[in-house]
């Protein structure tokens, strides 16, 4: 998992044109060149604003904002030229009121410096907002606000519009995937702050294994009005330096620089702060840090592959073959086929129809959803009308086995922090199926906001018509029934504490229970956001096999029991590993025998004939 943490201090750049009588700087967050022009709303007044936070404004106390530098788009509509802006300074945008403003004509697509008729004196005890407003019309050619393609900061990407009553509505451009607005505050004064390097952002993984190589990257700024001759960056874990880099060329006033620490490694298992600290003249500056967990607690995981396919879909048989090619060579895929996406057929259920929501656009088939993760950033595409776009939801197009393999591998790389075990009993006389899903989280992530257990019944195969495949086509992995609703039943997850969920159902008489798999998984359940339903882990078990879904070892061949202060493993096996619930291996056996352990809950993973079965044992 990659995360980014930021202090988000404003950048400062020296003005090279229109010199003022006193020292002056241009304070802003953007690059010099625009990436695109946008608007918050059409046919109304649009705003582009930057914020000088109070803690930085304090360093400029007594200086004055004397003007605004901006780059925007001007345009002509019906012979009328739209090239006027209002530049302003405010102290609050929630209750917006310009404290000083100036109307001026500007030139499009170049930087303009507009002096304020009345300078604003920075008191240093409050936030300062600097920006401009300009009207837009009803076409893209009239969108006035220039943004860059850098990493947006909440202080540098503020946009908004005014409605017919003059009420302003605000947003952050970064939320739409663009950068910062091209706006700078011209600050003049006799005692401006000297140069100081601060770390603006740090991005890297927040979970890593001991000894595993990883990288941390980000950016630094000199927010002062003078150059810094040289500086160093120190990367620290748990306050101990693990890497450093010296930049002898220094950092000019108002400039930004990127940094990267590559091939970092941590040897000890520990959860602590990783920070990047600027060092100038032997003194530490403002740093950025985030929590990094160096651990071996990861658990084995499988990947939930959900396919959208119908009998009417003539292209679906080729997708079926591609899926079989990929799944045939690996044992970590649990497959469920939803018969929806391109019409319906005799297998379509209410849940299959409801799952069209995951497309977040018009539906098509064949289509895939893997662990309910949106892989748009990794190249996943979706069909929209006659176009192909980055997938807005977790459902995406596949162009063959290579695509399925690629995205399955990406899902398999996600660490699993809980196990999913399936125990069941089935009464052939009443056709009643009782299912218990259980496991133990070894870590609970912040993103697990609404965890839920889902239990499906999936038919392994059935013969019927298929467009492109004829009337004697074998359909596989057919979703038949949910025992837990569309998005599962809520479950409470706490680190180190076992969870358990029980449910039951009577199997439809038209179905052969011996041809059904129980598929169980734990996932986020957010019915407001299709991209916030990621699967944490999944398991499956055939109803006609021993009632455990953790492996395919004959349960009768291996016996795992708990005694007082010990665990006994007997039977024919090649390896038995004993793990604490935090994922740490505490003992191992290569032949039948016993191991001494402290009281507690353990997972015993037994390997026999190339397969694995896991037993949960409580030792008293």
N, C-alpha and C positions, 0 to 999 in steps of 0.2 A: 504494500500500500504506500502510495506517495502522498505526502502532505506538504503544504506551504505555510509558513508562518511569517508574519511581517510586522515591523514596527511602523512602517508607512510614514516616515518623516518626509517633509517636502523637500524637493530639490531646489537648488538655487543656481542660476546661471547669470554671468555678467553680461550686461547690455553692451553691445559693441557699436550701436548706432544711437543717434540723438542723445549725446552725453548731457547729463544734468550737472548742476553746479556743485552738488555734494556727491559723496560716494553713493553708488546705486547698484542694485542687483535686480535681476528678473527671476522671480520666485515662481516655479511651476513644476509639473510632474510629467510632462509629455516629451516625446521626441520632437525634433524640429520639423519633420516631414509628416504630412497627413497620410493615413492609410485609406480612409473613406470619409464620405460625408453622410450624416444621418440626421434624424429628427425624432423627438419624443412623440410628436403628433403633427398631423398635416393641418394646413390651413389655419394656423394659429401662431402665437408668439412662442418661440422656443428659447430655452436658456442653456448656457454652458457655464459651469461654475467649478472653481477649485476652493478648497478649504485650507486655511492656515490654522492648525490646531493651537489651542491656547498655550500648550507647553513650548511650542516653537515661537508663537507670537511674543512670548515673554522675552525671548532673546532679541527681539526687534523693538522692544518697548521704547517709545519716544521717537522712533522713525515714522515716516509717512508713506502710505500708498499714494503715489502721485499719478499713476496711470495704469492702463491695462494693455498688455500685448495679446494679440489674438490672430488666429488664422481661420477664415470661414469661407463659405461659398456664396458668391453673389450671383444674381440671375436676372433675366428680363422676361416678363410675362405681358403679352398684349402691348408691347411697346413701352411698358413701364419698368424702369430699372429698380431693383430691390438691392440696395447697397448701404443701408443705414442700420447702425447698431446702437444700442444703449449699453454703455459700460457702467458698472456700478460696484459699490462695496456695501456689504451688509454684515450684520452680526448674528442673524438668525434666518434660516430659510424655511423652517417649519411655519413661522409666522412672518413671511417674507416682507421686508420693507427696506428699500435702498436708502442708506444713510447719505450717500453722495452718488451722483450719476451724471453722465454726459452723453448726449446724442451726437453721432458723428458718421460721416460717410467713410467707407473703407473700400479697399481694393481686394477683389477676390483671389484666393489661392496663393496669397503671399502674407507674410507677417506684417501686421499693422501695429503701431504704438499709438494709443489714444490717450492723451492727457486728461486727467480729471479736472473739471472746473474748480472743484474744491477738494484738496487733498484730505485723506483720512488719516488721522493720527492713531497709531497702534498703541493701545494702553497696556497690552501684555497680559490682561487678566481674562480674556475671552476669545472664543474662536472668531476668525475673520473669514468672510466669504467674498471672493472676487470673481467677477464674470461679465458676461454680456448676454443680451437678448436680441433676437432677430426673428422676423416673420418667415413662415414657410407657406407654400401653397399646396396644391393637390398632386404634385408629381415628384418623382425622385430627383429631378433636376433642380428642385427648389429646396432641398434639404440643406440647411445652412451649417450645421455643427460639424466641425472637423474633429476626427479622433485618430489616434495613432494605432499601431499594431503591437504595442508593448503590453506588459502585464499591468492590468488596471489596478489602481489603488482606490480605496473608498474616499480618499481626500482629493483625488484628481480626476474622477470620472463622473461627476455629478451633472445630471441633465434634468430638464423639466419642461413643462409647458403651462400656459395659462388658459383657463376656460373663458367662456364669454362673459363671466362675472368677474374676471381678474383673479380667480383663485388659482394658486400654483400647485402643481403635482410634480413630485420629484422621484427620480430613479437613479440607479447606478448603471452606467454604460457597460461595466464589466459583467453585469448579470446577463447581458445579451451577447457576451463573448467578444466584445471589442475592447479597445484600450482606453486611454485617458484623453480628455478634451485638450485641444491646443489653446490653452489660456495661461498667461503668466501675469503675476502682480509685479508692477514696477515699484520697488521700495527704495526710498531715498533717506539718507541720514548721515550724520557725522560720526557715529559710533556704531557701525554695523558689526555683527558678530564675526569673529575670525573663523578661518576654515576649521572644520571638524568632520571627521569621517564617521559615519554611522552605517550599520548594516541595515539595509532596507528589507531584505527578505532572505529566507532560507528554505530550500525545498529539498526533500529527500524522503527515503522510506522511514516509516516509524516502527517497523518490525523487522528484525534481522536475526539470523542465526549466528552463534559464536563462530568467528573466523570467516564468515561470509563477506565478500567484498561488496561495498556499496559506495555511493557518491552523494555529496551534498553540494548544491549550487544555489546561487542567488545573485544579489546585486548590492553594491555599496554606493553611498552618496557623500559628497562634500556639500553640506547645506549652508556653509559659511560664505563670506565674501572674499576670502583670500585662499591661495593655493596651499595644499598640504604637500610638503616636499617628498615625504616617504611614509609608508605605514605598513603594518603587517596584519594578517588575519590569522586568528588562532581558532582551530576547531577543537572543542572540548566535550568530553563525555563524562558526566558525573564530576565536573569541575577539573578533570585531568586532561591535559592536552594530548590529542591523538594525531594532530597534524598542524602544520603552520606554513604560511607562505608570506614572503616579503615582497613588497611592490616598491622598488627603488625609484621608479619614475613618478611616484606620488599621484595626487589627484587634484586636478584643477578646480578652482572655485566653480560651483554650480554644475559639476560634471558627475556622471554616473559611470560605474564600471561593473562588469560581470566578474564573478569568481566561480571556481569549481574545485572541490576537493574530490579526487578520484581514488579508487582502490583503498578506501578506508576499511578498517576491520577492528572488531572488538572481540576479545577473547573470553571475557567473563559473562556469565548469565546474570543480567541485571536490568532493571527498568529504571532509567534515570534521564536527566536532562541532557540533550545534545545542543550545544550552542556554538554560534560563530561570533567571535569577539574581535572588534578592531583594536589594534594596539598602535598608539602614536607616542613616540618619545618614552616608551616604557610604561605608559598609562593605558588602562583599559577604557574603551569607549562604550557607547550604547550598543548592546548586542541583541541578537534574536535567538530564541531557543525553542525547542519542542521536546516532548517526551519520546524517547526511543526505547523500545523493549527488545533487548537482546536475549533470545530465549530459544529453547528446544521443545517447547510445549506443544508445537503444532501436532495435530492428529491427522491420520489418513483421511483423505476425502475422495468422494466420487462426484461426478458432474451430472446434473440434470439436463438432459437434452429434450426439449419439447419441439415436436415437428407439427406443422400445420399442413394438412393434406386432405384431399377429398377424392371420391371416386370419379368426379367430373373433371379432375385436373389431369390433362394429357401429359404435362411435363413432370408430374410427380413421380412416376416410376423411376426416372433417371436419378432423382433425389433420393429415393428409397435405396437404390443400388449404391450410391455414393455413401450414404449413411452406413449401410451394411459393410462396405469396404473399410471404413474407419473403425467402426465398433468391433469388427471381427478380430482386430489385432490388439485390442486393449480391454482391460477389465474394470475400468473406472467410469463407464458411461451407463447411466440409467435413462432409458428412452421411453417417452410417452408421446403418442401420436394423437393430436386433436383434429377431428374431422370437421374442419371449418377453414375459412379463409378464401375459398373459391367455391361458392355455393355450399350445398349440404348433401348428405347421403344418409343411408340407413344407420350409420354409426354415430351421427351427430347428436350431441347431448346439449342440455342447457349450459353446462359449464363450457363446452367448446364454443358456443355462441358468445358467452360472456367474455371469454379470453381474447376475442377480437379487440378488446380494449387495450391489450398490450401493444398492438400495432401503433397506436397514437396517430394513425393516418388511415387511408383506405386500405382494405385487406387484399391479399393475393396469396397464391400458393404455387409451388412449394415455398415454405418459409420456415425459419428456425428461431428458437429462443433458447439460449444456453445459460443456465443458472440465473435466468431473468436479469442478466447484466446488460446494460446498454454499452455496446462496443463501438459506438460511433467514432470515438477518438482513436480507435485502432483500425478504422477503415470499414466498419459495418455500414451497409447501405440499405435503403428502403425504397420501395416503389411508391411514387406519388403521381397519380394521373399517368401521363406519358413520360414522366421524368424519373430520374434516380437521384435521391438526396441522402445525406447522412441520416442514419436511422434516428427518428425522434423518440422511439421507444425501444424496448429490448428485442423486438422481432426484426429480423434482417433477411436479406436475400443471400442465397448461396449459389455459387457458380461451379460447384463440383466438390469432390472429396477434399481438395486442398483447403477450401474455405471452412468446411466442417472441422477438419483437423486443426486449422489455425485457431479458431475461436474456442474449440474444446481445450486446446493446450493453454490458452490464456485463462480460461476458467479454472483449469486444474492447478495453475500456479497460485491461485488464491489460497491462502492458508485457511485450514479448518481449525476452529477453536472449540468445537463440540462434536461428539459422536452421535450417531443415530442408530439405535438398536431396535429391532422389531421382534416382538414375541406375539404369538397368536395361538388361538385354538379354534378349531372348526368342527362343527357337528354336522356330518353328512345327512343325518335324519331330518334336522330342522333347517339346515343350510345356514345356520347362524354362525357368523364370524366375529370373534372377539379379538381385538388388536390392542397391544400396548406398545407405545413408542417411548423410548427412554434414552438417557445419555447424561453426560456431565460436562458442562462447559469448563475448560481450563483457562479461559479468558473471555471477558465480555466487552465488546466494542461499543463505543459511543453511538455508532450508526445503527445498532440494534434497538431501534426505538419502539418497534411494535412486533416482537417475535411471535410466530404462530407455527403450529404443527399442521401439516397437511397429510392426509392419507388417501391414496387413490387405489382403485382396483383397475388393473390393466390386463387386457387379454393378449396373450402372447401371439396368437395368430387366428385368422378366420379367412375363409375363401369367399370371394364375391367378385362383382364386376369392378373393373378399373379402366377408365379411359387411358388408352395407350398401353394397356396391359391385358385386355380381353376379359372374358366372363369367368375365368377360372384363376383369378389372381389372388395371391396370398397377401392379405393385409396383416401388418405386424404392429405390436406395441399399442393396441387400440385402447384409448381411454374409455372406461365403461362406467365408473361411478366414483363420486367423492364421498368420503365418510366424514368430511370436516368443512363443508361449504366451499365456496369459490376460492377464498384466500386463506383458508385454514382456521384453526381454533387457537385463541391466545394461550401462550404459555409463559411462565415466569422463569427467567434465566439469571442465575447468580453464579459467580465464579466458585468452582469447587463444590457446588451443591447439585446433586442429581436432580434431573427433571423427569417427569413421567406424565404421559397422557394416554388415556384409555378411551376407546370407542368401539362400537359394534354395528353390525348391519346384517341383514338377511340377503344372501346372494340370490339374484334373479334366477328363476328356474331355467331360463333360456340359455344361461351361461354354464359352462363346464368349469367347476371350481378348480379342477386339476390343471386347467389351462390359464389360470389367473395368477398374476403377480401382485403382491402388496407393495406399493411404492410409498415411502414415507420420507418427508423432508421437513426441515425447519428453515423458515425464511421470514423476512420482514413482510408485514401485511399492512400496506398503506393504500387504501382504496381511493386516495386522492392523487397518487403519484405512481404511475406505472413503472417509473425508473427507481422506485424505492421499495422494491419487492424482491431484493436479491436473496438467493438461496445460500444458506450457511453450510449445509451438508445434506446428503441424501443417501438413502439405502433402499434396497428392494429385496424381496424374498418370495419364492414361489410357494403357493399354498400346499403343494404336494411334496415339500421338502421339510426337514426338521425345523421346528419353530424358532429359528434364529436367523436374522438377516445380516449377520456380520461376516459370514463367509460361507464356504461350501464344504468345509471339512465335515465328515460324518461325526455327529455329536456323540455317538456311542463309542467312537474310537478313542476319544480323549476324555478324561475325567479331571475336572478342576474343582477342588474343595478347599474350604477354609477351616483351619484348626485354630487353637488358641496361640496367637502370635506367629502363625505360619500359614503358608499356602502350599498345598499338595497338588502336583500335576502328574497324572499317571496315564499310560497309554502309548500308542505308537506315533511319535512325532519327531521332527528334526530340530525344532527350536521352540522355546517358550520364553517370552519376555514379560516381565512384571513392571507395570507403570503406575506411578502415583497419579492422582486425578489432575495434577498440574502438568502432566506429560513427561515428567522426568523418569527415566528408567532406573529402577531400584534393584533389580535382580534378573538373572537369566538362567535357563536350564537347557542343556542339549540332550538330556535323557530324563526318564521318569525320576522324580525326587521331590524334595521339599526345600523351601526357602523361608528364612525367618524374616518377618517384617513387623513393624509397629502396628498398633490398632489403627484401622481406617479403611477407606474404600480404594480398591485397586482394579486396574484393567489387566487381564492376563491374555496376551496375544500368542496363540499357538499356531505354528506353521507345520503343516503336514501335507505331503504330496503336492507341494507348490501352492496350496491354498491356505487361507488364514481364517481362524475363528477366534472371536474375542469373548471372554467371559468377564463379567463384572462380579467382583468378590468383596464381601465385607468381612474384615478380620476384627475380632474382638480381643 
